[in-house]
Amino acid sequence: MALTIRRRKAKLTVAIEGKATIVEAEQLRDELAKCIETWDRVQLDLGLVTDIDTAGMQVLLSAAVTAASEGKPLAIGKTSEAVVDTCRLMGLENAPPFTAMSR
């Protein structure tokens, strides 16, 4: 997994490339927590995620809950087919932050 962080004005975009599975979950959780703590607006770019499992989805859901509890929006921009498929398989396509997913 590779993370690319782009800053633009008051928004931070975190692009995740490669796998977001149980192997990468701890690193992903820690990085997203730092981003949410530091920035008022965070957007996730999941367009280059090649594989995501329930652990990866849990990290994304947890990040959304954390951001919401701090009054900070967490948005999902681009999503890969792997993310959309896993989201649908888990029945999360109508759960925030996944409701506004785009591909």
C-alpha positions as CSV (number, residue, x, y, z in Angstrom):
1,M,0.0,0.0,0.0
2,A,1.2,3.5,-0.9
3,L,-0.3,6.7,0.4
4,T,0.0,10.0,-1.4
5,I,-1.0,13.1,0.4
6,R,-2.0,16.3,-1.5
7,R,-2.7,19.5,0.3
8,R,-4.9,22.2,-1.3
9,K,-6.0,25.2,0.8
10,A,-7.9,23.8,3.8
11,K,-8.4,20.3,2.3
12,L,-6.2,17.3,2.4
13,T,-6.6,14.5,-0.1
14,V,-5.2,11.0,0.8
15,A,-4.8,8.7,-2.2
16,I,-4.5,5.1,-1.4
17,E,-2.8,2.8,-3.9
18,G,-2.6,-0.9,-3.9
19,K,-4.0,-3.2,-1.2
20,A,-6.0,-2.1,1.9
21,T,-6.3,-5.4,3.7
22,I,-5.7,-6.7,7.2
23,V,-2.0,-6.6,6.5
24,E,-2.1,-2.8,5.8
25,A,-4.9,-1.9,8.3
26,E,-2.8,-0.7,11.2
27,Q,-0.7,1.5,9.0
28,L,-3.7,2.9,7.2
29,R,-5.5,3.5,10.5
30,D,-2.6,5.4,12.0
31,E,-2.1,7.5,8.9
32,L,-5.8,8.4,8.6
33,A,-6.0,9.3,12.3
34,K,-3.1,11.7,11.9
35,C,-4.7,13.3,8.9
36,I,-8.1,13.7,10.6
37,E,-6.4,15.1,13.7
38,T,-4.4,17.7,11.7
39,W,-6.8,18.8,9.0
40,D,-10.3,20.1,9.0
41,R,-11.3,18.5,5.7
42,V,-10.0,15.2,4.4
43,Q,-10.9,13.5,1.2
44,L,-10.0,9.9,0.3
45,D,-9.1,8.9,-3.2
46,L,-9.6,5.2,-3.5
47,G,-9.4,5.0,-7.2
48,L,-6.2,3.0,-7.2
49,V,-7.1,0.5,-4.5
50,T,-6.6,-3.0,-6.0
51,D,-7.8,-5.1,-3.1
52,I,-9.8,-4.3,0.1
53,D,-11.1,-6.6,2.7
54,T,-13.3,-6.2,5.8
55,A,-10.4,-4.9,7.8
56,G,-9.7,-2.2,5.3
57,M,-13.4,-1.3,5.2
58,Q,-13.5,-1.2,9.0
59,V,-10.6,1.3,9.0
60,L,-12.5,3.6,6.5
61,L,-15.7,3.4,8.6
62,S,-13.8,4.1,11.8
63,A,-12.1,7.1,10.2
64,A,-15.5,8.4,9.1
65,V,-16.9,8.0,12.6
66,T,-13.8,9.7,14.2
67,A,-14.0,12.6,11.7
68,A,-17.8,13.0,12.3
69,S,-17.3,13.0,16.1
70,E,-14.8,15.9,15.7
71,G,-17.1,17.8,13.4
72,K,-14.9,17.3,10.4
73,P,-16.1,16.0,7.0
74,L,-14.5,12.9,5.6
75,A,-15.3,12.5,1.9
76,I,-14.7,9.7,-0.5
77,G,-13.8,10.9,-4.0
78,K,-12.8,8.3,-6.6
79,T,-13.3,4.7,-5.9
80,S,-12.0,1.6,-7.6
81,E,-14.0,-1.4,-8.7
82,A,-12.5,-3.4,-5.8
83,V,-13.8,-0.8,-3.3
84,V,-17.3,-0.7,-4.8
85,D,-17.5,-4.5,-5.0
86,T,-16.5,-5.0,-1.4
87,C,-18.8,-2.2,-0.2
88,R,-21.7,-3.9,-2.0
89,L,-20.8,-7.3,-0.8
90,M,-20.8,-6.0,2.8
91,G,-24.0,-4.1,2.3
92,L,-22.4,-0.7,3.0
93,E,-23.3,1.1,-0.2
94,N,-25.8,3.2,1.7
95,A,-23.7,3.8,4.8
96,P,-21.8,7.1,5.2
97,P,-19.2,7.8,3.9
98,F,-19.9,5.4,1.1
99,T,-23.2,6.9,-0.1
100,A,-21.5,9.5,-2.3
101,M,-19.0,7.1,-3.9
102,S,-17.9,7.8,-7.4
103,R,-15.9,5.8,-9.9
